[in-house]
Amino acid sequence: MSSDTHAQNHSHGADLARELAQTGRNAIPYVDQGHNPDRPVTLNTYRPQGYAPDRPLVIVQHGMLRNGDDYRDFWIPAADRHGLLIVAPTFSNEAWKGADNYNNGAVFDTPDGSPRPVDDWGYALVGRVVDALRAAGVSRGQAYLFGHSAGGQFVHRLMSSQPHARFHAAACANAGWYTLPGFDHAFPEGLGGVGLDDAHLARLLAYPLTILAGDQDTATDDPNLPSGEAALRQGPHRYARAHNYLETGRREAAARGLPCNWTLQTVPGIGHNGRAMSAACASLWFEGRLPSAQALAELAGNHVA
């Protein structure tokens, strides 16, 4: 690490400690020095009253609208109830243009179109944010990772390619399509051709990943639903594609003699709704159950990407 990068990282830590000393909402600039220095992100954060650093940290990945502020706010009820620190790394469309640079991790963002080193992908930034929060003394508690819609794509691809040790739990919700766990297809349809190997795949299959799927997320005419041939091979809509991802993981694991520790959790009555899926995930993680049928019914009916 260069002295300039070390100084920048130290500055990040001091900034995070200062900004997150206050309660409530905040928006903190963050630069991934040494990896993506020309593409900043914004950490949309929420610290509840009475938060202590040993309480859980929840990293929340927004959808295609790049609305990390909304996704942070979706988690505020759970943050207040359970003393959680919420951090939503927000990838602007200006700095991280299009699905290739957010959903698909800026993997091929090189002059000749070859894959970048895995540690430079957009997904790797999230782990460095967690490390920075640790180093700043802001968070010592278990870290959780959640993403909905395009954020669900981001999260399962992060877990496919990056170290897992930082994350106590991870959930991808209502992803439009999936990077299948195998090397028969080139990324992003599969894991082929980008420097990932059998060890990455075994680690992914072994992780207790939660696949959250709203059983009303069945629209086939949503203009934001990925509709290329590769996506359509995975099913007609998001709910079917979630099941296909789980089934593919189980088949791949069985063929390799490996465990597949994934779980698919259906969320009844909910469609493509980031607020409702956030509430469902928070309840699963911190109360051990889905919200009540009445609570889910009150959340249903909103379409939030």
LINUR-V535959 format. One record per backbone hydrogen bond with DSSP energy under -0.5 kcal/mol. NH is the residue of the N-H (numbers start at 0). CO is the residue of the C=O. E is the energy in kcal/mol with one decimal. If there is no record, write none. Layout:
nh->NH co->CO e->E
nh->NH co->CO e->E
This chain:
nh->5 co->1 e->-2.7
nh->6 co->2 e->-2.4
nh->7 co->3 e->-2.4
nh->8 co->4 e->-2.8
nh->9 co->5 e->-2.4
nh->10 co->6 e->-2.3
nh->11 co->7 e->-2.5
nh->12 co->8 e->-2.3
nh->13 co->9 e->-2.4
nh->14 co->10 e->-2.7
nh->15 co->11 e->-3.0
nh->16 co->12 e->-2.6
nh->17 co->13 e->-2.2
nh->18 co->14 e->-3.0
nh->19 co->15 e->-2.7
nh->20 co->17 e->-1.0
nh->21 co->18 e->-0.8
nh->23 co->46 e->-3.4
nh->25 co->44 e->-1.9
nh->27 co->42 e->-2.3
nh->29 co->40 e->-2.5
nh->31 co->35 e->-0.6
nh->32 co->30 e->-1.9
nh->34 co->31 e->-1.8
nh->35 co->31 e->-2.9
nh->38 co->35 e->-1.8
nh->40 co->29 e->-2.8
nh->41 co->89 e->-1.8
nh->42 co->27 e->-3.3
nh->43 co->41 e->-1.0
nh->43 co->87 e->-2.2
nh->44 co->25 e->-2.4
nh->44 co->42 e->-0.7
nh->45 co->85 e->-2.1
nh->46 co->23 e->-1.9
nh->47 co->45 e->-0.5
nh->47 co->83 e->-0.6
nh->50 co->47 e->-1.7
nh->54 co->51 e->-2.5
nh->56 co->141 e->-2.7
nh->57 co->84 e->-3.1
nh->58 co->56 e->-0.5
nh->58 co->143 e->-3.2
nh->59 co->57 e->-0.5
nh->59 co->86 e->-2.2
nh->60 co->145 e->-3.0
nh->61 co->59 e->-0.6
nh->65 co->62 e->-1.8
nh->67 co->65 e->-1.0
nh->70 co->66 e->-2.0
nh->71 co->67 e->-2.5
nh->72 co->68 e->-2.0
nh->73 co->69 e->-2.1
nh->74 co->70 e->-0.9
nh->74 co->71 e->-1.0
nh->75 co->72 e->-1.3
nh->78 co->74 e->-2.5
nh->79 co->75 e->-2.8
nh->80 co->76 e->-1.9
nh->81 co->77 e->-2.6
nh->82 co->78 e->-1.6
nh->83 co->78 e->-1.1
nh->84 co->55 e->-2.3
nh->85 co->45 e->-2.3
nh->85 co->83 e->-0.6
nh->86 co->57 e->-2.6
nh->87 co->43 e->-2.9
nh->88 co->86 e->-0.7
nh->89 co->41 e->-2.9
nh->90 co->88 e->-0.6
nh->91 co->89 e->-0.9
nh->95 co->91 e->-2.6
nh->100 co->96 e->-0.8
nh->100 co->97 e->-0.8
nh->101 co->97 e->-1.1
nh->103 co->98 e->-3.1
nh->104 co->101 e->-1.6
nh->105 co->99 e->-2.1
nh->106 co->99 e->-0.5
nh->106 co->103 e->-1.0
nh->108 co->105 e->-0.8
nh->109 co->107 e->-2.5
nh->112 co->109 e->-1.4
nh->115 co->106 e->-3.1
nh->119 co->116 e->-2.4
nh->120 co->116 e->-0.5
nh->120 co->117 e->-1.1
nh->121 co->104 e->-3.2
nh->123 co->120 e->-1.0
nh->124 co->120 e->-0.7
nh->124 co->121 e->-0.8
nh->125 co->121 e->-0.5
nh->125 co->122 e->-1.0
nh->126 co->122 e->-0.6
nh->127 co->123 e->-1.3
nh->128 co->124 e->-1.9
nh->129 co->125 e->-2.2
nh->130 co->126 e->-2.4
nh->131 co->127 e->-2.2
nh->132 co->128 e->-2.3
nh->133 co->129 e->-2.1
nh->134 co->130 e->-2.9
nh->135 co->131 e->-1.9
nh->136 co->133 e->-1.7
nh->137 co->132 e->-1.7
nh->138 co->132 e->-1.4
nh->139 co->52 e->-3.8
nh->140 co->52 e->-1.5
nh->140 co->54 e->-0.7
nh->142 co->165 e->-0.6
nh->143 co->56 e->-2.8
nh->144 co->168 e->-1.9
nh->145 co->58 e->-2.7
nh->146 co->170 e->-1.5
nh->147 co->60 e->-1.6
nh->148 co->172 e->-2.4
nh->150 co->147 e->-2.5
nh->151 co->148 e->-0.7
nh->152 co->148 e->-1.9
nh->153 co->149 e->-2.3
nh->154 co->150 e->-2.5
nh->155 co->151 e->-2.0
nh->156 co->152 e->-1.9
nh->157 co->153 e->-2.3
nh->158 co->154 e->-2.5
nh->159 co->155 e->-1.1
nh->160 co->156 e->-0.9
nh->160 co->157 e->-1.0
nh->161 co->157 e->-2.6
nh->166 co->163 e->-2.3
nh->167 co->142 e->-3.0
nh->167 co->165 e->-0.6
nh->168 co->142 e->-0.9
nh->170 co->144 e->-2.5
nh->171 co->209 e->-2.2
nh->172 co->146 e->-2.9
nh->173 co->211 e->-2.2
nh->179 co->177 e->-0.8
nh->179 co->188 e->-3.2
nh->181 co->179 e->-1.9
nh->186 co->191 e->-2.4
nh->188 co->185 e->-1.3
nh->189 co->185 e->-1.5
nh->190 co->181 e->-3.0
nh->191 co->184 e->-2.4
nh->193 co->190 e->-0.6
nh->200 co->196 e->-1.9
nh->201 co->197 e->-2.7
nh->202 co->198 e->-2.1
nh->203 co->199 e->-2.3
nh->204 co->200 e->-2.6
nh->205 co->201 e->-1.9
nh->206 co->202 e->-1.1
nh->206 co->203 e->-0.7
nh->208 co->206 e->-2.4
nh->209 co->169 e->-2.2
nh->210 co->208 e->-0.6
nh->210 co->262 e->-3.3
nh->211 co->171 e->-2.7
nh->211 co->209 e->-0.7
nh->212 co->264 e->-2.2
nh->214 co->266 e->-1.7
nh->215 co->269 e->-2.5
nh->216 co->213 e->-1.9
nh->216 co->269 e->-0.6
nh->217 co->215 e->-2.0
nh->224 co->221 e->-2.0
nh->225 co->223 e->-0.5
nh->231 co->227 e->-2.7
nh->232 co->228 e->-1.8
nh->233 co->230 e->-1.5
nh->234 co->231 e->-1.3
nh->238 co->216 e->-1.8
nh->240 co->236 e->-2.2
nh->241 co->237 e->-2.0
nh->242 co->238 e->-1.4
nh->243 co->239 e->-2.3
nh->244 co->240 e->-2.2
nh->245 co->241 e->-2.0
nh->246 co->242 e->-2.6
nh->247 co->243 e->-2.6
nh->248 co->244 e->-2.4
nh->249 co->245 e->-2.4
nh->250 co->246 e->-2.3
nh->251 co->247 e->-2.7
nh->252 co->248 e->-2.4
nh->253 co->249 e->-2.4
nh->254 co->250 e->-2.4
nh->255 co->251 e->-1.3
nh->256 co->252 e->-0.6
nh->256 co->253 e->-0.8
nh->257 co->252 e->-3.1
nh->260 co->204 e->-2.8
nh->262 co->208 e->-2.5
nh->264 co->210 e->-2.8
nh->264 co->262 e->-0.6
nh->265 co->263 e->-0.6
nh->266 co->212 e->-2.6
nh->267 co->265 e->-0.6
nh->269 co->266 e->-1.3
nh->272 co->270 e->-1.8
nh->273 co->303 e->-1.5
nh->276 co->272 e->-2.5
nh->277 co->273 e->-1.9
nh->278 co->274 e->-2.2
nh->279 co->275 e->-2.4
nh->280 co->276 e->-2.4
nh->281 co->277 e->-2.7
nh->282 co->278 e->-2.2
nh->283 co->279 e->-2.2
nh->284 co->280 e->-2.7
nh->285 co->281 e->-2.6
nh->286 co->282 e->-1.9
nh->287 co->282 e->-0.6
nh->287 co->283 e->-0.8
nh->288 co->282 e->-1.4
nh->295 co->291 e->-2.6
nh->296 co->292 e->-2.3
nh->297 co->293 e->-2.0
nh->298 co->294 e->-1.2
nh->299 co->295 e->-1.6
nh->301 co->298 e->-0.8
nh->303 co->271 e->-1.6
nh->303 co->301 e->-0.8
nh->304 co->302 e->-0.5
